[in-house]
Amino acid sequence: MDDLLVDFLTETREGLQSLDGALLQLERNPADRQVLGEIFRIVHTIKGTCGFLGLGRLEGVAHAAENVLGLWRDGSLGVTPAGITTILSALDRIRAIVEGLEASGSEPEGDDAPLKAALEATSRGEAPAPAAPAEAPAAEAAPAAEGTGPGAPQSIRVAVEVLEELMVLVSELVLTRNQLLQLARAEENAAFAVPLQRLSQITSDLQDGVMKTRMQPIGNAWSKLPRLVRDLTNELGKRITLEMRGAETELDRQVLELIKDPLTHMVRNSADHGLESPEQRRAAGKPETGRILLNAFHEGGHIVLEIGDDGRGLNTDRIRQKVLAQGLATEAELAGMGEHEIHRFIFRAGFSTAAEVTSVSGRGVGMDVVKTNIERIGGLVDLRSREGKGTTFTIKIPLTLAIAAALIVEAGGERFAIPQAGVLELVRVGEGEGPRVERIKDAAILRLRDRLLPLVSLKRLLRLEDGLPAENAQGFVVVTQVGSQLFGIVVDRVFDTEEIVVKPVAPILRHITMFSGNTILGDGSVIMILDPGGIARASGLGVESAAEAAAAPPAARDGRRTAMLLFKAGDGAPRAVPLGLVARLEDLPVERVEQAGDGLVTQYRGRLMPLLSLPGVLPREAGQRQPVLVFGEDERAMGLMVDEILDVMEEALSIDAAGARPGFLGSAVLAGKVTDILDTAFWLRQAQPDWFGQNAAAGPRPRVLMVEDSAFFRSLAVPAITAAGFDVVTVADGRDALRLREAGERFDVIVSDIHMPGLDGHGLARAVREGGIWAELPMIALSGNAAPPDVERGRESGFSDFVAKFDKDALLGSLRQCLALAG
């Protein structure tokens, strides 16, 4: 193959890569003359060069496509979706011919007459007959970054094999450098110190340079998906929109190539099995257009990919029936499983709940193949699904399969590597006046700068030693973050940081999710690389996705303070609850506590109010009085019996999940003491099982949209609003709220926090008032600061009312007033 043909094929392949996206953009905006002109230019160039090289078949297809594009450009023919489809088919055919040219040096045989007839019909303004499908083009290489004008960056093309060989050599150089550094530390020979330090620096710089040649945006793996979704929309008769976030996130080229096929299969599955038809979505009260979301972000030394849809979700009953039919589990085993465990059966080989095999998905390549391919590169795949709401698959893969910086630690006499990207800080514990290991029940914690940090003993987790970390134990804590969850890994010793060559985990150890790989140290020993996310999950601390991370109890923001009621209930730490959630404090004579059926009640304001006792609260003797916290009102009131009311105080609330258990959201430091925070919603459910049920009053329930990034506040406020007769939908960010507006969701009133990351309450209010279906809705602002200047600013932004946080009565009163005025 001569050089001229090679250059033509390379330039054609690169030119074709941008055309799918450009045509989809043209379909959305047919009046975009600039995009249309660029498409015409590329196809015209291909046709002209084909004539020069004598490539008759390729020239014929390009010429027919150019005729249609020329008529569109001149304005003598309108751009139509059917015409776009025909041009896309022509581009597919051109790609297939180019691929054949690259493989054999000559044009492959084929019949282009039906495709040319369809293009000629399009040029006449007629509806074209469906063209024969093009030969499937192979995955295209990523384009080289080449400039064309003066001052543009210079570049050359390098074969991938050359880069791979260079990476192997750099990996060996890193290992040799580490060995020399190990010897230098032992010998303490000053003569070699300076040149060895220089060698180490050059090696690191060379490594960084080689790594940059391998890093590519993950958007390169997504480039064909918009076209794929468009084709699926037409083929399946569904309305689908594809949203892609984090396309600029970079990862190793080798990893990028390996995830393309799994991503494509999962998008097909979402479109075919996940999303409903427009009729089904209307019947379910959803917008007719379904959504597929791709999201990518860095987490430690990994890339996390989320592929989700807002469709029908997984049918748990159908999966359960299939599991029983295939003998994968018994009825008794399934009865002891949660929904998440049952859903994971879809990763079993040969498992499918599809009613029939279609041409889109379910063609023998199931989720087991996706899982195997992801795990082959040291990744993990998981899912979460809610029936009727949708399914999200989460893929966690290494950032690179080559080299990474790591902290070398020791636990139980064994050394391990922790990726440095996930290490926030190191803390020495148990010496002098520094931080110490404390305990809440059976949980070890570290109080670090007024924050409670849950601890994981690496020795105990890996079964190198039994028992929990003792109070005042000595050692080191590696402070790590996974999603929004901060926790500490307790180790015995810390050595140094090293550049390590990452090797994938052996298949026999792949089920141990605490390991992400292994490496060879400078002294020749082989050690395991720890995965902080796997450690968090194995310890019950991990958050499995960005969405679940958002549901974790947050730390205090912006120095805002909350009035808290402190009380005593049993031995151990004091308890607390936001004062705004407590309707009344009562001090009842014990004689007024009576038995009714299996529970306790008291006569309260002419009704029987159920009473619950917190664990550890001792029964009072005759003649004594019983402190009671009253929640709710009238027939929906309940009382919680405690030992003693201690105090009311204002604190910037920072809740940590280390002490989370049924009935308690977690723990916080109040007045210098570890304090358990009451989960009010839990106790309301125990006393009033129908607390979240429908109101007795007939008629539709008003819909409330609550925009609040604090999961803690949502868990406290939503039960009270629901019990008052409202249906509540919650989102964690102003941008998520606006997406609901774009999807056509309708509400009667909006309640929004003021201080939120991203789009705050003021920005949301201004966006709502600019226009759209929500422009006239009442909006209530929530804030810890309700001073006159804050209220005035809220009204200027577009809020109808301003309510202080945790003032339940004021919020409910404002909701009713806003709805009355709107009616």
C-alpha positions in Angstrom: 0.0 0.0 0.0 1.6 3.3 -1.1 2.1 6.3 1.2 -0.5 8.4 -0.6 -3.2 5.8 0.0 -2.2 5.4 3.7 -2.4 9.1 4.2 -5.8 9.3 2.5 -7.2 6.4 4.7 -5.9 8.0 7.9 -7.3 11.4 7.1 -10.6 9.9 6.0 -11.0 7.9 9.2 -10.3 11.0 11.2 -12.7 13.1 9.2 -15.5 10.6 9.6 -15.2 10.5 13.3 -16.8 13.9 13.8 -19.5 13.5 11.2 -22.0 11.4 13.3 -22.1 14.0 16.0 -22.3 16.8 13.5 -25.3 15.2 11.7 -27.1 14.7 15.0 -26.5 18.3 15.9 -27.8 19.3 12.4 -31.0 17.2 13.1 -31.6 19.2 16.3 -30.9 22.5 14.5 -31.4 22.2 10.7 -30.7 26.0 10.3 -27.1 25.6 11.5 -25.3 26.5 8.3 -21.8 26.2 9.8 -22.2 22.6 10.8 -23.8 21.7 7.4 -20.9 23.4 5.6 -18.3 21.4 7.5 -20.1 18.1 6.8 -20.3 19.0 3.1 -16.6 19.9 3.0 -15.4 16.6 4.5 -17.6 14.5 2.2 -16.5 16.6 -0.8 -12.9 16.1 0.0 -13.3 12.4 0.3 -15.1 12.2 -3.1 -12.4 14.3 -4.8 -9.5 12.3 -3.5 -11.2 9.0 -4.4 -11.4 10.1 -8.0 -7.7 10.9 -8.0 -6.8 7.5 -6.5 -9.2 5.5 -8.7 -11.4 4.3 -5.9 -14.6 4.0 -7.8 -16.9 2.4 -5.3 -16.0 4.8 -2.5 -16.3 7.7 -4.9 -19.8 6.6 -6.0 -21.2 6.5 -2.5 -19.5 9.8 -1.5 -20.8 11.5 -4.7 -24.4 10.4 -4.0 -24.1 11.7 -0.4 -22.5 15.0 -1.6 -25.5 15.7 -3.9 -27.9 15.6 -0.9 -25.7 17.7 1.3 -25.2 20.2 -1.5 -29.0 20.7 -1.9 -29.3 21.1 1.9 -26.5 23.6 1.9 -28.1 25.6 -1.0 -31.4 25.7 0.8 -33.2 24.1 -2.1 -34.0 21.0 0.0 -35.1 20.9 3.6 -33.2 18.8 6.2 -35.4 15.9 7.5 -34.8 13.1 10.0 -35.3 10.5 7.2 -32.6 12.3 5.2 -30.3 12.4 8.1 -30.8 8.6 8.5 -29.9 8.0 4.9 -26.7 10.1 5.1 -25.7 8.3 8.2 -26.1 5.0 6.3 -23.9 6.4 3.6 -21.2 7.2 6.2 -21.4 3.7 7.6 -20.9 2.3 4.1 -17.9 4.6 3.5 -16.4 3.4 6.9 -16.8 -0.2 5.8 -15.1 0.4 2.5 -12.3 2.2 4.2 -11.8 -0.7 6.6 -11.6 -3.1 3.7 -9.1 -0.9 2.0 -6.9 -0.9 5.1 -7.1 -4.7 5.4 -6.4 -5.7 1.8 -5.2 -2.6 -0.1 -8.2 -2.7 -2.5 -11.9 -1.9 -2.3 -14.0 -4.8 -1.0 -16.8 -6.0 -3.2 -20.4 -5.0 -2.4 -23.7 -3.8 -3.8 -24.3 -0.1 -3.2 -27.2 0.3 -5.6 -30.0 0.3 -2.9 -28.1 2.9 -0.9 -27.5 5.1 -3.9 -31.2 4.8 -4.8 -32.2 5.9 -1.3 -29.8 8.9 -1.6 -31.2 9.8 -5.0 -34.8 9.6 -3.7 -33.8 11.9 -0.8 -32.3 14.4 -3.3 -35.7 14.5 -5.0 -37.5 15.2 -1.8 -39.0 11.7 -1.7 -39.2 9.4 1.3 -36.3 7.0 0.7 -36.7 3.2 0.9 -34.7 1.7 3.7 -31.2 1.1 2.5 -29.4 -2.2 3.1 -27.4 -2.1 6.3 -23.8 -1.2 5.9 -21.1 -3.7 6.8 -20.4 -3.2 10.5 -17.4 -0.8 10.8 -14.8 -1.7 13.3 -14.0 0.5 16.3 -12.0 3.5 15.1 -8.8 4.7 16.7 -8.9 8.0 18.6 -7.9 11.0 16.4 -4.5 12.4 16.6 -4.4 16.0 17.8 -3.2 17.8 14.7 -3.5 21.5 14.0 -3.7 23.0 10.6 -3.0 26.7 10.9 0.2 28.6 11.7 1.1 28.3 15.4 -0.9 25.1 15.7 0.7 22.4 17.9 3.0 20.1 16.1 2.4 16.3 16.2 3.4 13.1 14.7 1.7 9.7 14.5 3.2 6.9 16.6 2.1 3.3 16.4 0.3 2.0 19.5 2.7 -0.9 19.7 5.6 1.5 20.1 3.8 3.3 23.0 3.1 0.0 24.7 6.7 -1.2 24.4 7.8 2.2 25.8 5.4 1.8 28.8 6.9 -1.7 29.6 10.4 -0.3 29.5 9.4 2.6 31.8 7.8 0.2 34.2 11.0 -1.9 34.4 13.0 1.4 34.9 10.7 2.3 37.8 11.3 -1.1 39.5 15.0 -0.8 39.0 15.0 2.8 40.4 13.1 1.5 43.5 15.7 -1.3 44.0 18.5 1.3 43.8 16.7 3.5 46.3 16.3 0.6 48.7 20.0 -0.3 48.5 21.0 3.4 49.0 18.9 3.5 52.2 20.7 0.4 53.5 24.2 1.5 52.5 23.9 5.2 53.4 26.6 5.9 50.8 26.6 9.7 50.3 28.6 9.4 47.0 25.5 7.9 45.3 22.9 10.0 47.0 22.9 13.0 44.6 23.1 11.2 41.3 20.5 8.7 42.5 18.2 11.5 43.5 18.6 12.9 40.0 17.9 9.5 38.4 14.8 9.2 40.4 13.5 12.6 39.3 14.2 11.9 35.6 12.5 8.5 35.9 9.4 10.2 37.4 9.4 12.8 34.7 9.8 10.2 32.0 7.0 8.1 33.6 4.7 11.2 33.6 5.4 11.9 30.0 4.7 8.4 28.8 1.5 8.2 30.9 0.3 11.4 29.2 0.6 9.8 25.8 -1.7 7.0 27.0 -4.4 9.2 28.7 -7.5 9.9 26.7 -10.9 11.5 27.6 -13.5 8.9 28.3 -15.7 10.8 25.9 -13.7 9.0 23.1 -15.4 5.8 24.3 -18.8 7.6 24.2 -18.5 9.1 20.8 -20.6 6.5 19.0 -23.3 6.3 21.7 -25.4 9.3 20.6 -25.7 7.8 17.1 -26.5 4.4 18.7 -29.3 5.9 20.9 -30.7 7.7 17.8 -30.9 4.4 15.9 -32.4 2.6 18.9 -35.0 5.3 19.2 -36.2 4.7 15.6 -35.9 0.9 15.9 -37.7 0.5 19.2 -40.3 3.2 18.7 -39.4 4.9 21.9 -38.4 8.4 22.8 -34.9 8.4 24.4 -32.6 11.2 25.4 -28.9 10.5 26.2 -27.2 12.7 28.9 -23.4 12.5 29.2 -21.5 14.0 32.1 -17.8 13.9 32.8 -16.8 13.2 29.2 -13.5 15.1 29.8 -12.5 12.6 32.6 -9.2 10.9 31.4 -8.1 7.4 31.8 -5.5 5.0 30.3 -6.0 4.2 26.5 -5.7 0.5 27.2 -8.6 0.7 29.8 -10.6 2.9 27.4 -10.5 0.3 24.6 -11.5 -2.5 27.0 -14.6 -0.8 28.3 -16.1 0.3 24.9 -18.0 -2.9 24.3 -19.4 -3.3 27.8 -20.6 0.4 27.7 -22.3 -0.2 24.3 -24.0 -3.3 25.6 -25.3 -1.6 28.8 -26.7 1.3 26.8 -28.5 -1.1 24.5 -29.9 -2.9 27.5 -31.1 0.3 29.1 -32.9 1.3 25.8 -34.4 -2.1 25.1 -35.2 -3.6 28.5 -35.0 -0.6 30.9 -37.0 2.1 29.2 -40.8 1.8 28.6 -42.7 2.8 25.5 -44.2 6.3 25.5 -47.7 4.8 26.2 -46.4 2.8 29.2 -44.6 5.9 30.5 -47.7 8.0 30.2 -49.7 5.4 32.1 -47.1 5.4 34.8 -47.2 9.1 35.2 -43.8 9.7 33.6 -42.7 12.0 30.8 -42.9 10.2 27.4 -39.2 10.7 26.8 -37.0 8.3 28.7 -33.5 9.2 29.9 -30.2 7.3 29.8 -27.5 8.9 31.9 -23.7 8.3 31.5 -21.6 9.8 34.3 -17.8 9.5 34.9 -15.7 10.8 37.7 -12.5 10.2 39.6 -12.6 8.5 43.0 -9.2 7.8 44.5 -7.1 5.9 42.0 -10.1 4.7 40.0 -12.6 5.9 37.5 -16.3 5.4 38.4 -18.8 5.1 35.6 -22.5 5.2 36.1 -24.9 4.0 33.4 -28.5 4.6 34.5 -32.0 5.0 33.2 -35.3 6.2 34.6 -37.3 3.2 33.2 -39.2 0.3 34.7 -36.4 -1.0 37.0 -35.7 -4.6 37.6 -38.6 -6.9 38.3 -37.6 -8.6 41.6 -40.3 -11.2 41.5 -39.4 -12.3 37.9 -35.7 -12.6 38.9 -36.7 -14.6 41.9 -38.8 -17.0 39.8 -36.0 -17.4 37.3 -33.5 -18.1 40.1 -35.7 -20.8 41.4 -36.3 -22.3 37.9 -32.6 -22.5 37.3 -31.8 -23.9 40.7 -29.5 -21.1 41.6 -30.9 -20.7 45.1 -33.7 -22.2 47.3 -36.8 -20.5 48.6 -35.3 -20.4 52.0 -32.1 -18.8 50.7 -34.0 -16.2 48.7 -36.2 -15.4 51.7 -33.1 -14.3 53.6 -31.8 -12.1 50.8 -32.4 -8.4 50.2 -33.5 -6.9 46.9 -29.9 -5.9 46.1 -28.6 -9.5 46.5 -31.5 -10.9 44.3 -30.8 -8.3 41.6 -27.1 -9.4 41.4 -28.3 -12.7 40.0 -28.4 -11.0 36.6 -24.6 -11.2 36.6 -24.8 -15.0 36.6 -23.8 -16.8 33.3 -26.7 -17.5 31.1 -29.2 -15.6 33.3 -31.8 -13.5 31.5 -35.3 -12.4 32.3 -36.0 -11.2 28.7 -39.2 -12.6 27.3 -37.7 -13.0 23.9 -34.3 -12.5 22.1 -34.3 -9.3 20.2 -32.0 -7.8 17.6 -31.1 -5.0 20.0 -30.1 -6.9 23.2 -30.4 -10.3 24.8 -28.4 -11.8 21.9 -26.4 -14.2 24.0 -24.1 -11.5 25.4 -25.4 -11.0 28.9 -24.4 -9.1 32.0 -22.1 -12.0 33.0 -19.9 -11.2 30.0 -19.9 -7.5 30.9 -18.9 -8.4 34.5 -16.2 -10.8 33.3 -14.7 -8.1 31.0 -14.7 -5.5 33.7 -13.1 -7.8 36.3 -10.5 -8.8 33.8 -9.0 -5.3 34.1 -9.3 -5.3 37.9 -12.6 -3.5 38.0 -15.9 -4.0 39.8 -19.5 -3.7 38.6 -22.6 -3.3 40.7 -26.1 -2.1 40.3 -29.0 -0.5 42.2 -32.6 -0.6 41.0 -36.0 0.5 42.1 -39.0 -1.0 40.4 -40.8 1.7 38.4 -38.0 4.2 39.0 -35.1 2.8 37.0 -31.7 1.0 37.2 -28.2 2.3 37.5 -25.1 0.2 36.9 -21.9 1.4 38.6 -18.5 0.4 37.1 -15.3 1.0 39.1 -12.1 0.6 37.0 -8.4 1.4 37.6 -7.3 4.8 36.3 -4.4 3.0 34.6 -3.1 -0.5 34.4 0.5 0.7 34.6 2.1 2.8 37.4 0.7 4.6 40.4 2.0 6.3 43.6 1.3 4.3 46.8 1.8 4.5 50.5 3.5 1.4 51.9 2.1 0.3 55.3 2.3 -2.7 57.6 -0.4 -4.5 59.5 -0.1 -7.8 61.4 3.5 -8.3 60.1 2.4 -8.0 56.4 3.1 -5.0 54.1 0.5 -3.5 51.8 0.2 -0.6 49.4 -2.5 2.0 49.6 -3.0 4.2 46.4 -1.8 7.7 47.4 -4.7 9.3 45.5 -7.1 8.1 48.1 -5.0 9.1 51.2 -6.0 12.4 52.7 -3.7 12.4 55.8 -1.8 10.3 58.3 -2.5 10.5 62.0 -0.4 8.9 64.8 -2.6 7.8 67.7 -2.1 6.7 71.2 0.9 8.8 72.1 1.1 11.9 74.2 -1.8 14.4 74.1 -2.6 13.6 70.5 -5.8 11.9 69.1 -6.9 8.6 70.7 -9.0 5.7 69.6 -12.4 5.8 71.3 -15.5 3.6 71.3 -19.2 4.0 70.7 -20.8 0.6 71.5 -18.8 -1.8 69.3 -17.5 0.8 66.9 -14.0 2.2 67.1 -13.8 5.9 66.3 -11.3 8.7 66.2 -12.2 12.3 67.2 -10.3 14.4 64.6 -10.8 18.2 64.7 -14.3 17.8 66.2 -15.3 15.2 63.6 -16.0 11.5 64.5 -14.1 9.3 62.2 -15.1 5.6 62.0 -12.1 3.3 62.1 -11.3 0.0 60.3 -8.6 -2.3 61.7 -6.7 -3.7 58.7 -5.4 -6.6 60.8 -8.9 -7.6 61.9 -10.5 -7.0 58.5 -7.9 -9.3 56.8 -8.0 -11.8 59.7 -4.4 -11.2 60.6 -5.4 -10.7 64.2 -8.7 -11.0 66.1 -10.4 -8.4 68.2 -11.3 -4.7 67.9 -8.8 -1.8 68.2 -8.5 -1.1 71.9 -9.1 2.3 73.3 -5.8 4.3 73.4 -4.2 1.8 71.0 -1.0 2.9 69.4 -0.3 3.0 65.7 -1.2 5.0 62.7 -4.5 5.9 61.1 -4.6 6.4 57.3 -7.5 8.9 56.7 -9.2 7.9 53.5 -12.2 9.2 51.5 -14.6 7.1 49.4 -17.4 9.2 47.9 -18.5 11.5 50.7 -17.5 8.9 53.4 -14.4 9.7 55.5 -12.9 6.9 57.5 -9.6 5.7 58.9 -7.6 2.5 58.3 -5.7 1.5 61.4 -2.2 0.1 60.6 0.9 -0.7 62.7 3.6 1.0 60.7 4.0 3.5 57.8 7.1 3.2 55.6 7.3 5.5 52.6 5.6 6.4 49.4 6.7 4.6 46.2 6.0 4.6 42.5 4.6 1.1 42.0 4.0 -0.9 38.9 0.4 -2.1 39.2 -0.3 -5.8 38.3 -3.9 -7.1 38.2 -5.2 -9.3 40.9 -4.8 -13.0 40.3 -8.2 -14.7 39.5 -8.0 -16.8 42.7 -8.0 -13.6 44.8 -10.5 -11.7 42.7 -13.4 -12.4 45.1 -11.5 -10.5 47.9 -12.7 -7.0 47.1 -10.3 -5.3 49.5 -7.5 -5.8 46.9 -7.2 -3.9 43.6 -3.9 -5.4 42.4 -0.4 -6.4 43.5 3.1 -5.0 42.9 6.8 -5.7 43.4 8.8 -3.6 45.9 12.4 -2.5 45.5 13.6 -5.4 47.7 11.9 -7.9 45.4 9.0 -8.8 47.7 5.4 -9.0 46.3 2.7 -7.1 48.2 -1.0 -6.5 47.7 -2.5 -3.2 46.7 -5.5 -2.2 48.9 -8.7 -0.8 47.5 -10.2 1.8 50.0 -13.6 1.4 48.4 -13.6 -2.4 48.9 -12.4 -1.9 52.5 -15.3 0.5 53.1 -17.8 -1.9 51.7 -16.4 -4.9 53.6 -16.7 -2.8 56.8 -20.2 -1.6 56.2 -19.0 2.0 55.7 -18.9 2.4 52.0 -21.1 4.4 49.7 -21.5 2.5 46.4 -22.3 5.4 44.1 -22.5 9.1 43.9 -26.2 9.0 44.4 -25.9 7.0 47.6 -23.1 9.2 48.8 -25.6 12.1 48.6 -27.8 10.3 51.0 -25.2 10.1 53.7 -25.7 12.4 56.8 -23.7 15.5 56.0 -21.4 17.6 58.0 -22.4 21.1 59.1 -22.0 23.7 56.4 -21.3 27.4 56.5 -21.2 27.4 60.3 -25.0 27.1 60.6 -26.2 26.2 64.1 -29.2 24.0 65.1 -31.1 24.1 68.4 -30.7 20.7 69.9 -32.6 19.1 72.8 -30.2 17.0 74.9 -31.6 14.2 77.1 -30.5 11.0 78.9 -31.9 7.6 78.0 -30.1 4.5 79.5 -26.4 4.2 80.1 -23.8 5.4 77.7 -23.7 8.5 75.5 -26.3 11.3 75.8 -29.0 11.6 73.1 -30.2 14.6 71.2 -32.9 15.6 68.7 -33.5 18.9 66.9 -35.7 21.0 69.2 -37.9 22.2 66.3 -39.2 18.6 65.8 -40.4 18.3 69.4 -44.1 19.4 69.8 -44.0 19.4 73.6 -42.0 18.3 76.6 -44.2 16.5 79.2 -43.5 15.4 82.8 -46.2 12.8 83.5 -47.0 11.1 86.7 -46.2 7.4 86.3 -49.8 6.5 87.1 -50.9 8.1 83.8 -48.9 5.5 81.8 -51.3 2.7 81.1 -51.2 -0.6 79.3 -53.3 -1.0 76.2 -52.9 -4.3 74.3 -49.2 -4.9 73.7 -48.2 -1.3 74.2 -48.2 1.7 76.5 -50.5 4.7 76.2 -51.4 7.8 78.1 -54.5 10.0 78.0 -53.3 13.2 76.3 -55.5 16.1 75.3 -58.7 14.0 75.2 -57.1 11.2 73.1 -55.0 8.1 73.7 -51.4 8.8 72.8 -49.0 5.8 72.2 -45.8 5.8 74.2 -42.5 4.2 73.4 -39.5 3.7 75.6 -36.0 4.2 74.3 -33.6 1.3 74.9 -32.1 1.3 78.4 -34.8 3.5 80.0 -35.8 2.0 83.3 -39.5 1.8 84.4 -40.4 4.4 87.1 -41.9 3.4 90.4 -45.3 4.7 91.7 -45.2 8.3 92.8 -42.4 9.2 90.4 -42.7 11.2 87.2 -41.9 10.2 83.6 -40.2 12.7 81.2 -41.8 12.4 77.7 -40.9 13.9 74.3 -44.1 14.5 72.3 -43.9 14.4 68.5 -46.7 15.2 66.1 -50.1 16.6 67.0 -53.7 15.6 67.8 -54.5 12.0 66.7 -51.1 11.6 65.1 -49.1 12.4 68.3 -46.7 9.9 70.0 -44.6 10.1 73.1 -41.0 8.9 73.6 -40.1 8.1 77.3 -36.6 9.1 78.4 -34.7 9.2 81.7 -33.9 12.9 82.0 -34.1 16.2 80.0 -30.6 17.7 80.1 -30.3 20.9 78.2 -31.1 22.9 75.1 -28.1 24.2 73.1 -27.2 25.5 69.6 -24.4 23.7 67.7 -23.1 23.5 64.2 -24.4 19.9 63.7 -21.9 17.4 62.1 -23.3 13.9 62.1 -21.1 10.9 61.5 -22.5 7.5 60.5 -20.2 5.5 62.8 -22.9 5.2 65.5 -25.8 4.7 63.0 -28.2 1.9 64.1 -32.0 1.4 64.1 -33.5 4.5 65.8 -30.4 6.7 65.5 -29.0 8.6 62.5 -25.5 8.5 63.9 -23.3 10.4 66.4 -22.1 14.0 66.8 -20.0 16.0 69.2 -22.2 18.3 71.3 -20.8 20.2 74.2 -17.6 18.3 73.9 -19.3 14.9 74.2 -20.1 12.1 71.8 -23.9 12.3 71.4 -26.3 9.9 69.6 -28.8 11.7 67.3 -32.3 10.4 67.3 -34.0 9.2 64.0 -37.4 10.7 64.6 -38.9 9.1 61.5 -38.0 5.6 62.9 -39.8 6.1 66.2 -42.9 7.7 64.4 -43.2 4.5 62.4 -43.0 2.3 65.4 -45.8 4.2 67.2 -47.9 5.1 64.2 -47.5 2.5 61.4 -49.7 4.5 59.1 -47.8 7.7 59.7 -46.9 7.9 56.0 -50.4 6.7 54.9 -53.1 8.7 53.1 -54.9 11.4 55.0 -58.5 10.7 55.9 -59.6 13.7 53.8 -60.7 12.7 50.3 -59.3 14.2 47.1 -55.9 14.4 45.6 -52.9 15.3 47.8 -51.0 18.4 46.9 -47.5 17.7 45.4 -44.5 19.3 47.1 -41.0 19.5 45.6 -38.4 19.7 48.3 -34.9 20.8 47.2 -32.5 20.1 50.0 -29.0 18.7 49.9 -29.0 17.6 53.6 -30.2 14.0 53.8 -30.4 14.5 57.6 -32.9 17.4 57.2 -34.9 15.5 54.5 -35.3 12.5 56.9 -36.7 14.8 59.5 -38.9 17.1 57.5 -40.4 14.7 54.9 -42.4 12.6 57.4 -44.0 15.6 59.0 -45.0 17.1 55.6 -46.3 13.8 54.3 -48.3 13.2 57.5 -49.9 16.6 57.0 -51.5 15.4 53.7 -48.9 16.2 51.1 -47.0 14.0 48.5 -43.3 15.0 48.7 -40.7 14.5 46.0 -37.1 15.3 47.1 -34.0 16.3 45.1 -30.6 17.2 46.4 -29.7 20.1 44.1 -31.2 23.0 42.2 -30.0 21.6 38.9 -31.8 18.3 39.6 -35.0 20.3 40.3 -34.7 22.1 36.9 -34.3 18.8 35.2 -37.7 17.7 36.6 -39.1 20.9 35.1 -37.6 20.1 31.7 -39.1 16.6 32.0 -42.6 18.1 32.5 -43.1 17.2 36.2 -45.8 19.3 37.9 -46.0 20.4 41.5 -48.2 22.6 43.6 -45.5 24.2 45.7 -41.6 24.2 45.9 -39.7 24.2 49.2 -36.0 24.9 48.8 -33.0 25.2 51.0 -31.0 28.4 50.5 -27.4 27.2 51.0 -26.6 24.3 48.6 -23.5 23.4 46.6 -23.9 24.0 42.8 -27.1 25.9 42.1 -28.3 27.4 45.4 -31.8 28.4 46.4 -31.5 32.0 45.1 -30.3 30.7 41.7 -33.1 28.2 41.6 -35.8 30.8 42.4 -34.5 33.1 39.7 -34.4 30.3 37.1 -38.0 29.2 38.0 -39.3 32.8 37.7 -37.7 33.3 34.3 -40.5 31.2 32.7 -41.7 27.7 32.1 -44.4 25.6 33.7 -43.3 26.4 37.2 -43.1 30.2 36.8 -46.2 30.9 38.9 -45.7 28.3 41.6 -45.4 29.3 45.3 -41.8 28.9 46.6 -40.9 28.7 50.2 -37.3 29.3 51.3 -35.6 27.3 54.1 -32.6 28.6 56.0 -30.8 28.6 59.3 -30.6 32.3 59.0 -34.0 34.2 59.0 -32.8 37.7 59.7 -34.6 40.6 57.8 -31.8 41.1 55.2 -32.0 37.3 54.4 -35.7 37.4 54.1 -35.5 40.5 51.8 -32.9 38.9 49.6 -35.1 35.8 49.3 -38.1 37.8 48.2 -36.0 39.6 45.6 -34.9 36.2 44.2 -38.6 35.1 43.8 -39.5 33.3 47.0 -43.1 33.6 48.3 -42.2 33.0 51.9 -39.2 32.4 54.2 -39.1 29.8 57.0 -36.4 29.0 59.5 -35.2 25.4 59.4 -36.6 22.9 61.9 -39.6 25.1 62.5 -42.1 22.4 61.5 -45.2 24.3 62.4 -44.1 27.4 60.5 -43.3 25.3 57.4 -46.7 23.5 57.5 -48.5 26.8 58.0 -46.7 28.4 55.1 -47.5 25.4 52.9 -51.2 25.6 53.6 -51.2 29.4 53.2 -49.4 29.3 49.9 -51.7 26.7 48.5 -54.8 28.6 49.7 -53.5 31.8 47.9 -52.6 29.8 44.8 -56.1 28.2 44.8 
